[in-house]
Each structure stands twice: as structure tokens, then as C-alpha cells.
């Protein structure tokens, strides 16, 4: 890649990041109270700011540090609660663009993927709520991006270890990142042996990946250090932090109540059978409402399913990087039936749906010549924008006339 194209790539990335920031921050305080799981994470973040006894131990603490830092900087208000999510979400969109540019080596396709991701309802809704998922997704996208840079840019070792660093942070947000990290690690190790090498070279590869995994584990545990400084009676020893706290988290994960009005089964997620209304409130006269529903872009989800099926049918003919992506998608989704939790939600599919942004253009590349694939992907992105605009009122919490609410109820289960 020459200097001129690198400059253009960078400028386009800045532009996409700026647009994403505007979209995610616009009317970020539409809902001026805690909604959905904010009732757990915002109070927990405030407790960490005060170094008070920990009140939320179901997940690792790093995501709550991030929310706390946002509150400390912007204040204890809706912007402060959610600014870190919005900023991190914009970074995730930028990372989708950067990853696509490495995979497809084409700025037009990369920009289509970037905007396609921006019009993905998952990113929009999760970037405007103080939950943990957008942080986890952004960190694992960072891990993927830097490993691809390591592979594509002359084996620069610094990118190899930067990738490990971000994977450690992803797991330090939510343990479910392991559903992607473990297959990613195995696939990357396997990819190193695509060419013949001596036994000495093989030993070196094994050593490098041992360090990769060990370094990410160290990063994960380092995020627990603030536990040492929590005021009594919450103060813990280093031994408790390394062993007792993870056991507490595992117990909480396994004993979550088994009933919830928005409980949904893993095999229903790709067909959007049970989305989640994060927030719904009506005006006193019942003429207007404000709602935020975690829905998925029906257009993108349909294309995603078709793309996965197509790529599986053409498995022997598709490129290695495409196989890699299909496996990551399947592992991130199909691991959930094996999880110890007795309850599951539609938003668990968010990390899996992220891979649609790459699998859809990959499937186009398998069918059509390069120029045609770019044109079709651009058209897909424009249609995605149309869906985004149509559903925007119930994704953003905008005040909307009650009389038209029914137009968004495509299925009875969406109510």
C-alpha cells in the first residue's frame, strides 16, 4: 500500500469515526433515567469511583471502571453514564472499516462495511446504553484487527502482542468473550502452520502463542488490582482476587433466575423472534411514547443468514480468511447452549451479528467479480440506511406519536 492510499485510508477512517460519533451522541440523553441493565452497572460504577464495597460481581470489573471514568469526567448525568459507550461504539465502527480494508484491500468495500455496520441496530442501541457489551465487542475487534495487521504487514511482532493485550481486556469485560477468543486463538495458531517449517520453527511458533495466551491472561488479572484498594469490609487479599472472585462470578452466572419476560432461546436469535424493549414510557395523556427496543436490522439479519448458508455450501472453494470468519461466527453463537446460565437474552447474539458485516461482502466476493461485488455491497448499505431511518424512532428513544406505534410491530412477539 503506497503512501497516498494510506493517507486516503486514514482520512476516510477519521470521517467514518466522526459520523459515528455524531450518530451515537445525538440526543444521547433522550432517556434521563436508568433503563434496562443500567440499573446494575451505573450504581456499580459509582461504587468503584468511591472504592466502596463491590455491589455487582456477576461480571469482571473492567467495564464498570470505564463507565465510572465516564461519570467522573462528564458528571453523574445521562451523558456521563453513556458517553463511554458512545465513544467506544464509534471506535468499533472504525475497527470494522479497518478490518475490512485489510481483508478486501479496497477502500470502497471497506467504507461500505463501515457504514453497513453503523446502520446495524445492534451497534446503535448498545452504544447508547451503559452496558458492558459494546466494550467487549470493541476490544475483541481490536484484537482481531491487530492480529490481521501482524499477518498482513510483515509479521510485525508488536501487533501480535497488542492483539493479545486487547483480547485480555475483552475477557476482562465479560467472560463470554472467551466464546470468540478461544476459537480465534486456535485458528490463528493453525494458520501459522499453513506453510512447511522445520521443527525448530514449530517450537518457536508454539512458544510465541504460549506467550500470547499467557500475556492476555495477565492483562485480564491486572484489571482486578483495584479490588485490593476497596474499603473494608470489601477488602480482599491477592489470593482471593485470583481465585475466590472468579468462583463467585461463576456461581452468580450459573444461578441467575430462570424466568424473565424477555428470555429467549439461542436458536431464535438469528430470526429476531424476541427483541427486547429496553425502555418504554408514555406521556401523561398517552398521546406520545418514548421507546428503545433492541431490535436487529431485518435486512442485514436476512442477508447474514443467507451468507452463512451460502458459504457453508461452498466451503471447499472459499478463501481461508472467509472460513476463519464463519467459524468465529458459529462458535460465538453455538457456544451459548453450553453456557451454565439458565436464562438468555437476544442481546447475547450481538457479538455474533458483528461478523455479518464481513460475511456478507465475503459471500458477494465468492459469487461475483470484484467490481460487481463492490456495487452490490454499496446498494446493500443504502438499503440498510433506509431500514435504519424507518426504525430510528424506536431505537433512539425519540418522542413519537402513540397512534403510529403499531407500524413497527412486524411480529406479535415484538410487542
ABEGO torsion letter per residue (X at the ends): XBAAAAAAAAAAAAAAAAAAAAAAABGAAABABBBEAAAAAAAAAAAAAAGBBBABAABBAAAAAAAAAAAAAAEBBAAAAAAAAAAAAAAAAAAAAAAAAAAAGBAAAAAAAAAAAAABAAAAAAAABBBAAAAAAAAAAAAAAAAAAAAABGGBAAAAAAAAAAAAAAAAABAAAAAAAAAAAAAAAAAAAABBBBAAAAAAAAAAAAAAAAAAAAAAAAAAAAAAABBOAABBBAAAAAAAAAAAAAAAAAABBABBAABBBAAAAAAGABBBBABBBBBAAGABBBBBBBBBBAAAAAAAAAAAAAAAAAAAABBAAAAAAAAAAAAAAAAAAABABABBBAAAAAAAAAAAAAAAAAAAAAABBAAAAAAAAAAAAAAAAAAAAAAAAAAAGBBBBAAAAAAABABAAAX
